[in-house]
Amino acid sequence: MAKQSKLIKVIFQLNLEGYSPYRMMQVQIEEEIALTFSQKYPKVNKEKMSLFCKLYASSVLSTVSWWIENYESHTAEEVVEMIATSMSNGFERILVDK
């Protein structure tokens, strides 16, 4: 995994004249989350949904970035669980009316 970790770090940092794989991944995650959660919460306004999607995508990518540095201490399954837990116990509450 050490070789892959170095490659992923380079990809995350790559930014060539508007081409940023990191940004492309963030946009893709935002779009997928928007599709999923706009169906689950159809009455949530677009601004609130947009914030949720941006926070979620940023969190996922930050967690992956963190895991690249700590991959020896945590399995992929543990990291996926951390992401799911942060979403269901934190971010998703943004979408729920109080």
Disulfide bonds with the S-S distance in Angstrom:
none
